[in-house]
């Protein structure tokens, strides 16, 4: 995209934001009614049954959609199958049985591998929506794979972790084929509280990396504050109360603070994924010659925590690296 075209895309995204929030507020009321009536149901494929994929797919089933699920290890798909989904033997089989297929996997490499595995089940009239967090280059490569079959492609990385996924409160950052975006409005509203269309493929991926870079940097600063307060013999619970009443109050701090003080890190968003997103965001900044000293320093703490065995703990376990 040239510099002259970027403002137009930005203005387009901004112009649609209020529409999407307004549309979504209406749709939530309709959606609750449709769970009972099973109106406007779709045949939906879902590839990937991890921390995020399982609750997302179950919400689609609860909304009355006909879901076909696939996961590289079939045992992980059992909770979704038990909820009423059909289990496909291959990714391509899931796509062939569906009008639109959603994909939620953990890394750019996995997303590319799944797209290649799924392509034989795609054809004109079908849609492929990748909600994984990847870099823009990977998303563009997946778009090429999907569109080569005649199918439409939408990237739609999500902002939110396990609890928002369970509650149907994710935020979808979409880009790609707008006709597919419009077709997917009901499933997006079933799984999330807001969705944005940002323009060409890559813009959704970039937005997600920016958001997660900010989140990761905030968490390391929070971990440093908790650690410093402990060193000062300040009551950590009082610190959380003070933070909650001021300008830096944050739902993330309110949610993670008590468990961090308790030394418990059940994985809502694994640290290894946060570090991956920090790495991808810093790489994006490098491409644009943008200095990111705060994010770079935060990334070093995530890398240290990962080396110390915190990969599969919640990303708030970065406090272990701060305390070390």
C-alpha positions in Angstrom: 0.0 0.0 0.0 1.4 3.4 -0.9 1.6 6.3 1.5 -1.1 8.1 -0.5 -3.6 5.3 -0.2 -3.1 4.6 3.6 -5.1 7.6 4.8 -8.1 6.5 2.7 -8.0 3.0 4.3 -7.6 4.6 7.7 -10.6 6.9 7.2 -12.6 4.0 5.9 -11.9 2.0 9.0 -12.8 4.9 11.3 -16.0 5.6 9.4 -17.2 2.0 9.9 -16.4 1.7 13.6 -19.6 3.4 14.9 -21.7 1.5 12.5 -20.3 -1.8 13.7 -20.8 -1.0 17.4 -24.4 0.1 16.6 -25.1 -3.0 14.4 -23.6 -5.2 17.1 -25.8 -3.8 19.9 -28.9 -4.6 17.8 -27.5 -8.0 16.8 -26.9 -9.1 20.4 -30.6 -8.8 21.1 -31.5 -10.7 17.9 -28.8 -13.3 18.6 -30.2 -14.2 22.0 -33.6 -14.8 20.4 -32.0 -16.8 17.5 -30.3 -19.2 19.9 -33.8 -20.5 20.7 -35.3 -20.1 17.2 -32.1 -21.3 15.4 -32.7 -18.7 12.7 -30.1 -17.7 10.1 -27.9 -20.7 10.9 -24.8 -21.5 8.9 -22.7 -24.5 8.1 -19.4 -23.5 9.8 -16.1 -25.2 10.0 -13.8 -24.7 12.9 -10.1 -25.6 12.7 -8.2 -25.5 16.0 -9.4 -26.6 19.4 -7.1 -25.0 21.9 -7.7 -22.6 24.8 -9.5 -20.1 22.5 -10.9 -22.4 19.8 -13.0 -24.6 22.1 -15.1 -21.9 23.7 -15.5 -20.0 20.4 -16.7 -23.2 18.6 -19.1 -24.0 21.4 -20.6 -20.6 21.3 -21.3 -21.1 17.6 -23.0 -24.4 18.4 -25.1 -22.8 21.2 -26.2 -20.2 18.7 -27.7 -22.9 16.5 -25.0 -23.2 13.8 -24.1 -26.5 12.3 -20.4 -26.8 13.2 -17.8 -29.3 11.8 -14.6 -29.3 13.8 -11.0 -30.5 13.1 -7.9 -30.4 15.2 -4.5 -31.9 14.5 -4.9 -34.1 17.6 -8.5 -35.2 17.6 -8.7 -35.7 21.4 -8.5 -31.9 21.8 -11.7 -31.6 19.8 -13.7 -33.8 22.2 -15.3 -30.9 24.2 -16.6 -29.4 21.0 -17.8 -32.7 19.6 -19.6 -33.4 23.0 -21.3 -30.1 22.6 -22.8 -31.2 19.2 -20.1 -30.6 16.5 -19.3 -33.1 13.8 -15.7 -34.3 13.8 -13.9 -34.1 10.4 -11.0 -36.5 9.6 -9.1 -33.7 7.8 -9.0 -29.9 7.6 -10.1 -30.2 4.0 -13.1 -32.3 4.9 -14.2 -29.7 7.4 -14.0 -27.0 4.8 -15.8 -29.1 2.2 -18.7 -29.5 4.7 -18.9 -25.8 5.5 -20.0 -22.5 4.0 -17.4 -20.6 6.1 -14.5 -22.0 8.0 -12.9 -20.3 11.0 -9.3 -21.0 12.0 -7.7 -20.5 15.4 -4.1 -21.8 15.8 -1.2 -20.6 17.8 1.7 -19.6 15.4 2.3 -18.3 11.9 3.8 -21.6 11.0 0.7 -23.5 12.2 -1.7 -21.1 10.4 0.2 -21.6 7.1 0.2 -25.4 7.5 -3.5 -25.5 8.3 -4.3 -23.4 5.2 -2.3 -25.8 3.0 -4.1 -28.7 4.6 -7.5 -27.1 4.1 -7.2 -25.8 0.6 -8.5 -29.0 -1.1 -11.8 -28.5 0.6 -12.2 -24.9 -0.5 -13.9 -23.6 -3.7 -15.8 -20.7 -5.1 -18.6 -19.6 -2.8 -16.8 -20.7 0.4 -15.1 -18.5 2.9 -12.0 -18.9 5.1 -11.6 -16.7 8.2 -8.3 -17.0 10.0 -8.6 -15.5 13.5 -5.1 -16.5 14.6 -2.5 -13.9 15.5 0.1 -13.8 12.7 2.3 -11.3 10.9 1.0 -9.5 7.9 3.3 -11.4 5.5 2.0 -14.7 6.7 -1.6 -13.5 6.4 -1.0 -12.4 2.8 0.5 -15.8 2.0 -2.5 -17.5 3.5 -4.8 -15.2 1.5 -3.1 -16.3 -1.7 -3.5 -20.0 -0.8 -7.2 -19.5 -0.1 -8.0 -17.3 -3.0 -6.3 -19.6 -5.4 -9.2 -22.0 -4.8 -11.8 -19.4 -5.7 -12.8 -19.0 -2.0 -12.9 -15.7 -0.2 -10.5 -14.8 2.6 -10.8 -12.7 5.8 -8.1 -12.3 8.5 -9.8 -11.6 11.8 -7.3 -11.8 14.7 -9.0 -11.5 18.1 -8.4 -9.2 21.0 -9.2 -11.1 24.1 -8.3 -14.3 26.0 -9.9 -17.4 27.4 -12.7 -15.7 29.5 -13.8 -13.3 26.8 -13.8 -16.3 24.4 -16.1 -18.1 26.8 -18.3 -15.1 27.2 -18.6 -14.3 23.5 -16.9 -11.0 24.2 -14.0 -11.0 21.8 -13.0 -8.2 19.5 -12.4 -9.1 15.9 -9.9 -7.0 13.8 -10.9 -7.9 10.2 -9.4 -7.3 6.8 -9.6 -8.8 3.4 -12.7 -9.6 1.4 -15.5 -7.3 2.6 -18.2 -9.5 1.1 -17.1 -12.3 3.3 -16.9 -9.9 6.3 -20.6 -9.1 5.7 -21.5 -12.7 5.4 -19.8 -13.5 8.7 -21.5 -10.8 10.7 -23.7 -13.1 12.7 -21.0 -15.6 13.7 -18.7 -12.7 14.6 -21.4 -11.3 16.8 -22.0 -14.6 18.4 -18.3 -14.9 19.4 -17.5 -11.3 20.1 -18.7 -8.0 21.4 -17.3 -5.9 18.5 -15.8 -6.3 15.1 -14.0 -3.8 12.8 -13.2 -3.9 9.1 -9.8 -2.3 8.5 -9.2 -2.7 4.7 -6.8 -4.9 2.9 -5.2 -8.1 4.1 -2.5 -7.3 6.6 -4.2 -4.4 8.3 -5.9 -6.7 10.8 -2.7 -8.5 11.6 -0.9 -5.2 12.2 -3.6 -3.9 14.4 -3.5 -7.0 16.5 0.2 -6.9 16.9 0.1 -3.2 18.0 -2.6 -4.1 20.6 -0.7 -7.1 22.0 2.5 -5.1 22.1 0.9 -2.5 24.2 -0.7 -5.2 26.5 2.7 -7.0 26.9 4.5 -3.8 27.7 1.8 -2.8 30.2 2.1 -6.2 31.9 5.8 -5.9 32.4 5.5 -2.4 33.9 2.8 -3.8 36.2 5.0 -6.7 37.2 7.8 -4.3 38.0 5.5 -2.1 40.2 4.2 -5.1 42.1 7.8 -6.3 42.7 9.0 -2.9 43.8 6.1 -2.5 46.2 7.0 -5.8 47.8 10.6 -4.7 48.2 9.3 -1.6 49.9 7.2 -3.6 52.3 4.1 -2.1 50.9 0.9 -4.1 51.1 0.3 -5.5 47.6 -3.5 -5.6 48.0 -3.5 -1.9 49.0 -1.4 -1.2 45.9 -4.1 -2.8 43.7 -6.8 -0.8 45.4 -4.9 2.4 44.8 -4.4 1.6 41.1 -8.0 0.7 40.7 -9.1 4.1 41.8 -6.8 6.2 39.6 -6.2 7.1 36.0 -4.2 3.9 35.3 -7.1 1.6 36.4 -7.3 -1.3 34.0 -9.4 -4.4 33.7 -6.2 -6.4 33.1 -4.6 -5.2 36.3 -7.8 -5.9 38.3 -8.0 -9.4 36.8 -4.3 -10.4 37.0 -3.1 -8.5 40.1 -4.6 -10.9 42.7 -3.3 -14.0 41.0 0.1 -12.5 40.5 0.3 -11.6 44.2 -0.7 -15.1 45.0 1.9 -16.6 42.7 -0.7 -18.4 40.6 -0.6 -18.3 36.8 -3.3 -20.4 35.2 -3.0 -19.9 31.4 -5.7 -17.7 30.0 -3.1 -16.4 27.5 0.1 -18.4 27.6 3.4 -16.5 28.0 4.8 -18.2 24.9 2.1 -16.6 22.7 2.7 -13.1 24.3 6.4 -13.4 23.6 5.7 -14.4 20.0 3.4 -11.4 19.5 6.1 -9.1 21.0 8.6 -10.6 18.6 6.3 -10.1 15.6 5.5 -6.5 16.7 9.1 -5.6 17.1 9.9 -7.1 13.6 7.1 -5.0 12.1 8.6 -1.9 13.8 12.0 -2.8 12.4 10.5 -3.0 8.8 9.2 0.6 9.3 12.4 1.9 11.0 10.4 2.7 14.1 12.3 2.6 17.5 10.4 0.6 20.1 12.7 0.7 23.2 9.9 -0.1 25.8 8.6 -3.0 23.9 12.1 -4.3 23.2 12.9 -4.2 26.9 9.6 -5.9 27.8 10.3 -8.7 25.2 13.6 -9.5 27.0 11.7 -10.2 30.2 9.3 -12.5 28.4 12.2 -14.3 26.8 13.9 -14.7 30.2 10.6 -16.1 31.7 10.3 -18.5 28.8 13.8 -19.8 29.3 13.0 -20.3 32.9 10.1 -22.6 32.0 7.1 -20.3 32.1 6.1 -20.9 28.4 2.8 -22.5 29.2 1.9 -20.4 32.2 -0.2 -17.2 31.8 1.7 -14.3 30.4 1.5 -12.6 33.8 4.2 -15.1 34.9 6.6 -12.6 33.4 6.7 -11.3 37.0 9.0 -14.3 37.8 11.6 -12.9 35.5 11.3 -9.4 37.1 11.7 -10.9 40.6 14.7 -13.1 39.6 
